[in-house]
Amino acid sequence: MKRVSAILVLCSLTWGLVAASQAQMRITVQTGRPGAAIRPTMWGIFFEDINFGADGGLYAELVKNRSFEFPDGIMGWSRILREGSEGYIYIERYPQEQVNAHFLRMRVGKTGQGFGLSNEGFRGMGIREGKDYRFSVLARLTDGASMTLRVELVGGGNRKLAEAKLEGFGSQWDEYTVVMHAQATEPKAHLNLFVEGSGTLDLDMVSLFPVDTWKGRANGLRADLVQMLADLKPGFLRFPGGCIVEGRSLDVRYQWKTTIGDPAERKLIVNRWNTEFNHRLTPDYYQSFGLGFYEYFLLSEDIGAAPMPILNCGMACQFNTGELAPMDELGPYVQDALDLIEFANGPTNSEWGRKRAEMGHPEPFGLKLLGVGNEQWGPQYIERYKVFVKAIKDKYPDIQLIAGTGSDATIFPNGPQEIDYLWSQYRQLKAEIVDEHFYRRPDWFLDNTGFYDNYERGDSELFVGEYGAQSIGVASPDNRNNWHCALAEAAFMTGLERNADLVTMSCYAPLFCHVDGWQWKPDLIWFDNLRVFGTPNYYVQKLFSVHRGDRVLPVEVADAATAPNGKPRFYASSVYDETSNEMILKVVNATAEPVRATIEARGAKAVGLSANVTVLADDDLNSENSFETPKKVAPVDSRIPVRSAAFRYDFRPYSLTIIRLMCQTR
Ligand code: AHR
């Protein structure tokens, strides 16, 4: 049966009958009065290299400190000096100045029962039985007739998972590669390199990648983690942060130009989350930039998300040094922004467009959005922001610029006044997009679903660029990704959707978290070296995104349940999907009781005979997902019959429900 025939044509009699029998809560959707357009960018994702999000996470490289550039050059490595072996292993410096300034020297006298070194990976290496792993290394033989490098992947109890040999090293630096086939699965393997023979062997860029990266790309990304992102159908990808953009001081700010080209030539710097929290020190956290700006653009394209780079604007993190680039030294920062636009969009005969083409992408990436700074505030920000706007708009009037409003108003010094000040400036400057952040307790999100209802409408669009309910407190190590937080975010998102005329983009933060390498909780997606699961918060984001729709429909909820503080605990928003001609209703019941409601598709000329219903629910607000029970809180689909444009539905306690009903309005 064709879908279009499964509809119910409505007459006034139907309305009369239904209306007369209603006594309980009523949700009225004005299907004939579509309002603001929902932008394709409405629900996006925020990526930052925090919690081992890039190195040790999305970036599939398994070797930590592969180029011996950590300040402690041997960090991540340990020497293997078994019985009877003699020799030295140490870090050397290239005689000439170069970005990647160090290499490893192994001077072997006797190999005895084993001479070499071992890499621990990022809290181990995830190795999967039956899969192939590509080992590569830059090497040269500086002394001795010939030497062999025996490469081993080893699991717990020294169980050998895979083995290979490399030989024939010459006296000049060259790359040597071998593919190893894993015989067993191990979540915390390590890599052993044994030298055989006597002489001196130099090594650099020691690398191990699964062959099965996302789309099988060399220097690629972890396929299972990218799939989680693709499944969100995100409208945009914000990268690379976050505070990581700012750096603790300007010398360690994120500079996109050092993150493109040959991965061996990308300049490693410290990761600012390395020692940010005393309760969670991660001294081995650096940025190799193997996942750099080219890879971010490619990822955006792969998952159908608009790329949204955020650039440093001459200000280091204001929670740290707050170092400022003097106004008369802002030129290089602004030039970086202009060059980035050329890198993303410029013709292949332009300087930066050519670099993009040389990396394998002659077509432009279609960059339209750019953030000027991250969580910046104060007059120092405004004066720098103005310089960026002028320079970028003069050359690229179509690029939309995002202005910051500092951090969450409740956590940065004088937050509310600072935000008022920034907004007063943005109104004068007619800022295009303004970014606001919310890291608050779940009850705040439940109480403030109307946050944007009465926000002044002017020239600026709103970007809710970071938010996440904090079960204990901002970035508390005890925060949980529980159903309470996720449900509160869902309620808040109904408010964002209702205000889509103002709020045109939003994203949860942070995105990824390595179970052994985190600094900040809560996070949307948790992973270890082999596995990944989505939190309840992930499924909330996914449901809003995959049921985005095209136009807001006005919704009234009569007799909604309230909390003792008088704030609602039952929420609804609706959109219309112009392709499928469906009304999409999103309802959050944040009470412990089931709620029976009559849903009225008012103004519909005809409705479907059944509706698709997706429910995300759990009776226990403390419920969480885990590696063992990854779908404890996960959406469940069903179909319900619909007998008229006003139909009854029982909303589960503590639930997010999405109802899609075919609905002709003309
Ligand atoms: O999401 C974690 C951090 O929170 C971001 O880096 C920063 O922008 C915010 O303060």
Residues whose N, C-alpha, C, O or C-beta is under 5 A from the ligand:
A	BS01	AHR	G242 C243 I244 E375 S407 A509 P510
